[in-house]
């Protein structure tokens, strides 16, 4: 009986620790006129391989939940807009990283430094 209780306590403790080792990233994607970009694809990548992702809703909002703690590259793109790439995004335990993005139409060059 003691063994079963100890195992349950250890399992519950480990499950809590594993949950605590994730975070999230969220924000709004707009165009250069501050209009929401619906259906944009947002990906967190690990060495150029997509690991986690989502699409924006009708207001341009996105959220990627339950991301393991670590450093990632973020990529955002849509059919009508130039893609954007952001290296060095750090996901921390039990935190949401706010990260808004501006996408520029494919007919316009992306400004340097943006």
KABELHU-V27818 format. One line per field, one symbol per residue. ss: DSSP state (H for helix, E for strand, C for the rest). psi: psi as a letter, one per 20 degrees, with the letter a starting at -180 (. if undefined). A space follows every 10 residues. Layout:
ss = ???
psi = ???
This chain:
ss = CHHHHHHHHH HHHHHHHHHH CEEEEEEEEE ECCCCECCCC EEEEEECCEE EEEEECCCCC EEEEEEEECE EEEEEEEECC EEEEEEEEEE ECCCCEEECC EEECECCCCC CCCC
psi = ghgggggggg ggghgghghi kqarprappr aijkqqopjq ppppqoljpp gqrrqqaijj qqporlpqpa prpppprrhj qqqqporkpp pqpkqpopnq qpqpqiiqqp qpj.
